[in-house]
């Protein structure tokens, strides 16, 4: 159960981080530069592509969170049976 809780905590952290990034995108005006870090290099990225990437990432993280929460509930149920 501890491993699943650790995974859940990490996913929640990733969710908050990506939601903050999405919020920052909303503050930017059209045409303002957006950069993506690739290794040690900052690369200019298209705003719409960056927004789509963050939206996809948020969707995936929410799905993983849902699975982790279901797994925790399942494991706790099994633990109570013992």
N, C-alpha and C positions, 0 to 999 in steps of 0.2 A: 504494500500500500504506500509506503514511504516513497518509493521510486515514482509512482503515479502522481503523488502529491507534489514532488519536486518538478515533474514535467508540467503539471498544472500551473505551478507558480511561475515557471519560465514562460509558458504560453501567455499568462496574464500580463507579464512584463512586456512581452513582444506586442501584445494587443495595445497596451497603453502607449508604447513607443510609436507604433504605426498610426494610432489615432491622433497623436500629437503632430506627426508629420502631415497627416491629412489636414489638420487644423491650420498648420503653417501654410499649406498650399492655398487655402481659402483666403489667407491674408495677402497673398502675392497678387500683383496686377498682371494682366496679360502681357506677355512679352518679356517679363522679368526672367533672368537666367536661373536655371535649376541645375545643380550639379549632383553627380552620383560618384561615390567613392568606389573605385575599383583598385583594390590593393592599396598602394601608397599614392595613387593618382586620382585627382578630382577631374571628372569628365563631364562636359556640358551635356545635358539631357533635355529632350523635348518635354515641355510641361505636360502635355496630354499623355505622353507615354509614361511619365513618372506617376501621374495620378492613377492611370490604369494599373500600373504595377502595384501601387500601394493598396488600391481597392481589391485587387486579386489576393494580395497577401493578407489583408484583413479577412476576406472571405475564408481563406484556407485556415487561418489561425482560429477563427470562430468555430469552424468545423472540428478542428483538433481539440479545442476546449470542450466542445459538446461531447466528443468521444471520451475525453479524459474524465469529465464529470460523471458520465454514465459508468465508466469503468470503476471509479471510486465508489459509487453507489452500489454497484454489483459486488465489489470486494468487501464493502462494509456489511452487506447483507449476508455474505458467506461467513464473515467473521462472527456475526451475531449468532449464526446457526451453531457454531462450534462451542 
